[in-house]
Amino acid sequence: MIGSTWWLRAILSANSLAGLRQSLLVSGQRLGFKFFMLCSCGPQLDGLQEIRLDNCPATWLEYRSQRKLVGTLDPMHRRALQETAPVLWREYSAHYPDYFSAARKFGLMTGVTHPVHGPVGDRTSISFIKGIGGIQAEREIVAALAECQLVACYAHRAIGRIIEKSPEASTASPQAQAVVPVLTARERECLSWAATGKTAAQVAATLSLSEATIIYHLTKARRKLAAENSRHAISKAISLKLIAPN
């Protein structure tokens, strides 16, 4: 199957986390899923806390971040670490009603989380998520289980290989490599205007908002980016490609 399935071969040949993310995006869509979420942790990360890759809506990621539902605190990732078989969301909706109710509000209707346990304690989970629910969606999920598990296994292998071969990945700080902070559209907008040299008052005038509102958004952005000041936040946001350089 691997030799004749180009979208699986792309996972094996990915030479960066960005490339792996794109390959997983294509693979997930090829299998009929709108979103995916990957979380990997363990010795294969060479000191990094965890790796997260996804294509979920920024609003959902922000919701999870605010409620600290990320990494091992995410209910489905945590459940997957305890299982060896795929975890169907519909079977756990009663266990985590708040989590799934919120997910549906952001367009993540139903899905499945696939666990992968490596030989030295390394672990990865990938959730493949539908944008629609219903009986047909559940049938499609079951029909795709085998191929989804194959994708999960090869993604797990690819992460270990990428980390091992990438000097940048092995020396990067855990926070920088594990997850990119999620900024709201307004926070990015305020940072972008601030990057042009505008003061908070000038940004407020440009956006027809109060200066206090602009300061509020800039302060939130600084906290998310762990920045000492606005210039530091702008620099980090540009380096993380959250805003475009001016």
N, C-alpha and C positions, 0 to 999 in steps of 0.2 A: 504493500500500500504506500509506504513512504516514497519508494522510488518513482511512483507515478503520480503522486499528489503534490503539485508544486507549492501549494499554500502550507503544507506541512514542512516541505524542504526549506521554505523561507525561514521557518523558526530555527531549524538546525544551522542555517548559514548566517543568522543575525550576528553581527559583530559589535553591537552596542545595545544598551538598554532601550534607546530610542528606536533602533531598528527592530528589536524584539517586540516592542509595543505595537509598531505598525504591522508586523507580521501577525500578532495576536488579533489585532483589529480586523484584518482581512480574513483570518481563519474563523473568527467568531461570526462575522457577517456571512461568510460562505456557508456556515452551518445553520444560519437562520436566526442568529441572536443580534440584538441591537447594541448591547453593552457587555463589557467584561471587567472584572476586578481581579487582579493578581496580588497576592502577598506572599513573600518568601522570607524565611528566616532560618538561622542556624549556622553551623561552622563553615559552610561553603561561602558565606559572605565575608570571610576573612576579617572579622572584627566589626563589620557593619551591623547595625541593629536589625534592619529589615529592608526589603525592596518592595515598593508598591508601583504597580503599573495599572492603568485603567483608561477608559474613554467615557466615563460617566459624566453626567451634567455637573458643572462646577457648583451649582446650587446644592446638589446632593452631597458632594464632597465637603462643602462648607458645613452643611448640617451635621455630617458625621464627625468632622473635626471639632466643631463647637461642643458636641456631646461626648467627645473622646471615644467614638465608636470606630477606631482605626486599629490596624494591626491586630494584635492578639486580643484586643478588646472588642473587635467586631464579632458579633454573635455567630455568624456563619463561618468565619475563618476559625474561630475558637472551636466550633463544633467539628469542623473538618479535621482539625488536629487530633481529634479523638476518634475519628472514623478512618476506615480504609476504602469504603465504597462511596460513590457519589451521594451527596446530600441534597435531596429534592426540597426546594423551598416550601412547596405546598404541604409537606409533611411536618414542617416546623413553624408554620404560621401561627398556630395556637400557643407555641412556646415563647415566641417573641412578637406579640401582637403590635406593640408600639413601633418596633423596628420595621416590620413589613408594611404597616399602615403608612409610615413616613415614606418608605421606599416607593410605594405606589403613587404617592402625591408627586413625586419627582419623575414619574414615568417608568420606574423599574417594577414591572408588574409581577413577574414570576421568573424562576430560574433554577439553576442547579449549581452547587459548589463541589468541585472535584478536588480531593486531597491527594498529595503526593508525599510520601515519606522516603527520604534518602537513606543511604547506608550508615551515615555518621551523625544522625540526628538532624539533618537538614530537612526542612519541611516547606512545602508550597501549597497554596490553595488558589484555585481559579474559579470564580463565579462567572457563569455564562447566563445572561439575563435577557428576557424578552421585554419588548415594549408594549405587548398586548397580553391579556390573560385569556382564560377560558379553557374549555376542554381540548380544543384543537392545539392550543399552545402547549398544554401539558403532554399531549401525544407526541408533538414534535420534539419536545425535550427528551422524552424517553427514547425516541428513535435515534437521537443524536448522541446518546450517552457514551457509546464506545469510542466514537471519533473525538468527542470532547475530552475523554480521559487520555487519549493518545496525545492530543494537543497539550494537555496539562503536564504529562510526563516529559515531553520533549522541551517544553518551556522551562521546566525545572532544570533539566540538563543544560540548556542554553545559558541560564543565569549563572550556574557554576562556572561554565567555560568563559563567559564574558568577564566575570569578576576576576578569574584567574589570569586572563590574558591582558587585562586592561590595567596599566599602572595607575591611571587616573582614578579608576573605581576603587582600587585597593588602598589608595592613600586619601581618598575623600573623607570628609567628616561624615559620621552616621546621619546627621540631620540632612545634610545636603544631598546625600545619595538616596536616603530612604524615602523621602517624600518632598515634593515641592509644595510650599504653602499655597493655599487656595485663597485668592483675593476676589472680592466681589467686583462686579463691573464698575461700580462707583468708586471703589478703592483704587482700581487700576486707572480710572479716568483722572482721579485727583492726583495720583502719582505722576501720570503722564504730563499733566499740566505743570506740576511742580518741577518736573525735569526740564522744562523750558525756561526755568528761572522765575516763574510767577510766584508771588507770595500767596498766602492763604486768602487774603482779602481779594487779590486779583483773580484767583481761581474762582472764588465765590461769585464775583461779578460776572465772570465768563459763563458760569453754569447757572446763574440766577438762583443761587442758594445762599444761605447765611454763612458768614465766616466760621461760626461755631460748628456748623455741619461739616464744612471742609476739614477743619481741625480734627473733628471726631473721626472722619474716614481716614485721614492721614495717620492719626494715632493708632487706629486699629491695624492699618497696614504695617506700621513700624513694629507693632507687637507680633504680628504673624510672621514677619520676616526676621524677628530677633535683631532689629537694627537699633543703633544707638541714637540716630537722628534721621531727619528726612533725607539728607544727602546719602547717607549710608543705605537707607531703604530704597532709594532710587537706584543706586548702584547694584544692589542685590537683585532688585526686580528686573533690571535690564539683563544681568548675567543669567538669571533663571528664565529669561524670555517671557516674563509676565507682562512687560511693557516694551515697546519698541524704543531704541535709542533715538535721540533727536540730533 
